[in-house]
C-alpha cells in the first residue's frame, strides 16, 4: 500500500507535494472571501475557490468564473500571485527566502534546485539569483511591450495592470486572461501576438535552456564560441518542430472553417498563436468550440506533450517525446543504443521517458473515465448530449496544465471539478513525482530472478 514514510524535508518530491498543497489551500481560503469578488457578485463556493486556486497555482488557466469581470482587484492579485509562485516553483521561492534570511546551503536545498531548476553542480545562491532575475527581466520586458502596443487606445491604470497580468500569465504558461474572450480582440495585432508567443516559448523552454542560451549569447558578444549541450539543442529542435507542425495543422484543418474570410497574415498569426498556446499556455484568439474535431485532437496531443523540463510548462515534456523518438528510430535502424547529436542516450533516460509517457496516458485515461462517469453516468452513447470529445479535451487541458476549453468548465458538476483539480495537481508536479511522494523511499531488490523472454511489438 502506498503511504508516507520518512521526512518531508528530506525528499524533494514530498516537500513539493506538501508545499503546493499548502499553497492551494491558502489560495482557496483567500478566494472564498467576499473581498475576492466584485460588489454584487456571488462569492465563490468552496469547490469553485479550490478549482480557481489550483488552476492558478498549477499554472493551468481553466476558469469557472470571469477573472476580469467577477473577481475584484484583490481576487485578481491573489490569482496573479499564485500564478507567479506556481510558475517559478514554490520550492524555488521558499528556498530563496530561507537563504535570504541567513539559512545555509544544505544538500536538501541543492537537490530541490536540481529538480526544479536544473542547477546541478552550481552555486545555489547564484543559480537562484540568475533564475529570478531572468524571470523578472522577461516578464518586465513583456509587460513594457504590451503597454507600448496598447498605448494606441490610451494609457490607463487598467491597461497597465492588464499588460502586467497577461505578461506574467504568458511567461508562466498559465493562460489566465482578464478578458472573457481571452486575446481574440488582438488576433490580427502582429506585435501583441509575437510578444505573447515569445513569452510562452521562453517560459516553456525550461530554465536550464534559457540560462544556457543567455550564456551563449553573452559569449558570442565577447567573440567566444560556445557549444550548446545536447539537451539544449534537443529542446530547441523539438520545440521548433512541434510549433511548425501545429501551425501547419491549423492552417490545413481550419482554412475553410475558423480561418475562413481572414486575410493571409491573420490566418498565419492565428495558426501560429494557437500552435504556441497549446504548449500549456491556454490563451486563445479563436474559440475552441469553433474548431473542427480534427484540430481539437491535434491540440490534445500538443497539450499532453507540453514544454520542457524545469520550466513553467506542463505536459510529459518535449525532451521525453524526443528521447522516445530517437529510441524508436534507433530500433528501426537496428542500432543497440539511441543517439542524438553524436551522443548516446543513457538507458536510464529512455526508461524514465517511457515510464513518464505511460503514466501520463494512464492518468489521462482514468481521469477521462471518471469525468464521463460523473457527467454522463446514465447517458447512452447516441444521446445528443454526449460530449466525449469535450470531456477528453478538458482532461488533456487539465493534465497538461494548459487551460484551453471548449466551454464546458463552468457547467461541470462539483465532483467533475474535483477530478480536474487532481489532474491539474498531477500535471504540475508530474505523476512520477506525486507517486514518489506518497510511496516508500526506495524499493529493495534483494532477490534476483531469471530473465523472462517476452514477445513485444
Secondary structure, DSSP 4 states (H G I P E B T S, - for coil): -----S-TTT-HHHHHHHHHHHHHHHHHHHHHSGGGB-TTSPPPPHHHHHHHHHHHHTT----SS-TTTTB-HHHHHHHHHHHHHHHH-HHHHHHHHHHHTT----HHHHHHHHHHH--TTS-HHHHHHHHHHHHHHHHHHHHHHHHHHHGGG---HHHHHHHHHHHHHHHTT----SSTTTTGGGTT-HHHHHHHHHHHHHHHH-HHHHHHHHHHHHHHHTT---PPPHHHHHHHHHHHHHHHHHHHHHHHHHTTTTTTT--HHHHHHHHHHHHHHTTTT---SS-GGGS-HHHHHHHHHHHHH-S-TTSS--SS-HHHHHHHHHHHHHHHTT-SS-EETTEEPPHHHHHHHHHHHHHHHHHHHHHHHHHHHHHHTT--TTSTT--HHHHHHHHHHHHTT----SS-STTS-HHHHHHHHHHHHHHHH-HHHHHHHHS-S-----S--PPP-----
